Amino acid sequence: MSDKTPISADDLLLIANQEIQDHDGYIDGMRATSVEEKDGVLVFKGEYFLDDNGIPTEKTTAVFNMFKYLAHQLSPKFTIQ
């Protein structure tokens, strides 16, 4: 039996994007646009701020770290219904 709250992906994205905006590491334009669940872990995806050649930028690392933070914060609380 899981203590996780079932939630729709859309509602979870609303929560995740609020968490992103409230975080000290927020960068303008940073947001999660999709989420899926793999083996009980929520995986967030969105804009990765690649340059014109598809190469990661400094912002890419910040986004990756933010999505990792969201996975750690929200995976224990929610499951996608």
C-alpha positions, 0 to 999 in steps of 0.5 A: 500500500502506497502513501502517495497521493494519486494525481493527474499529470496536468495537476502535478505539472501545476504543482511542479511549476509552482515549486520551480518558480518559488525555488532560489534556482529559478531562471526565467523561462524554466518550466516543466512541460511533461512528467512521467513515472518510471519505477515510482520516480517522477521524471520531469521534462521541459526546455533545456536551454540548448544553444543554436547548435544543440549544445548545452549551456550553463542554464541546461545544468540548472534545469537538469538540477531543478528537474532532479530536485522535483523528482526528489521532492515530489516522487515520495508524495505523488503517483500519476493516476 
